[in-house]
Amino acid sequence: MKTKNYVEELKAKTAAELQDELVAAKKELFNLKFQNATNQLDNTSRIKEVRKNIARIQTVIAEKANAAE
């Protein structure tokens, strides 16, 4: 249910807000990977969660682009 709410929030955002969110998620993923490489990351499942969120954001961006055409 939490995922469904997150996707609805994404769909309500503008293209610029989605791009900002995508950049933030990619930065978070980089930081998590860096922490994992240096054995400082406790919750490794967070990497998988952030990767899926990036895919969700990109999907919503693509949907909006296709709807605009």
C-alpha positions in Angstrom: 0.0 0.0 0.0 2.9 2.3 0.7 4.2 1.9 -2.8 0.8 2.8 -4.3 0.7 6.0 -2.3 4.3 6.9 -3.4 3.4 6.4 -7.1 0.3 8.6 -6.7 2.5 11.3 -5.2 4.8 11.0 -8.1 2.0 11.3 -10.6 0.9 14.5 -8.9 4.3 16.2 -9.4 5.4 18.3 -12.3 8.2 17.2 -14.7 10.7 19.5 -13.0 9.9 18.1 -9.6 10.3 14.6 -10.9 13.7 15.4 -12.3 14.7 16.9 -9.0 13.5 13.8 -7.2 15.3 11.5 -9.7 18.6 13.4 -9.1 18.2 13.1 -5.3 17.4 9.4 -5.5 20.5 8.8 -7.7 22.7 10.7 -5.2 21.2 8.6 -2.4 21.9 5.4 -4.3 25.5 6.5 -4.9 26.0 7.2 -1.2 24.4 3.8 -0.2 26.7 2.0 -2.6 29.7 3.9 -1.2 28.7 3.0 2.3 28.3 -0.6 1.4 31.7 -0.8 -0.2 33.3 0.6 2.9 31.3 -1.8 5.2 29.4 1.1 6.9 25.9 0.2 5.6 23.7 -1.7 8.1 20.5 -2.0 6.0 21.6 -3.3 2.6 17.9 -3.7 1.5 17.7 0.1 1.2 19.8 -0.1 -2.0 17.2 -2.3 -3.6 14.4 0.0 -2.4 16.1 3.1 -3.8 16.8 1.4 -7.2 13.1 0.5 -7.5 12.1 4.1 -6.6 14.4 5.4 -9.3 12.7 3.0 -11.8 9.3 4.2 -10.6 10.3 7.9 -11.1 11.6 7.2 -14.6 8.4 5.3 -15.4 6.2 8.3 -14.4 8.5 10.6 -16.3 8.1 8.4 -19.4 4.3 8.2 -19.0 4.0 12.0 -18.8 6.2 12.4 -21.9 4.0 9.9 -23.8 0.9 11.7 -22.7 2.2 15.0 -23.9 2.7 13.7 -27.4 
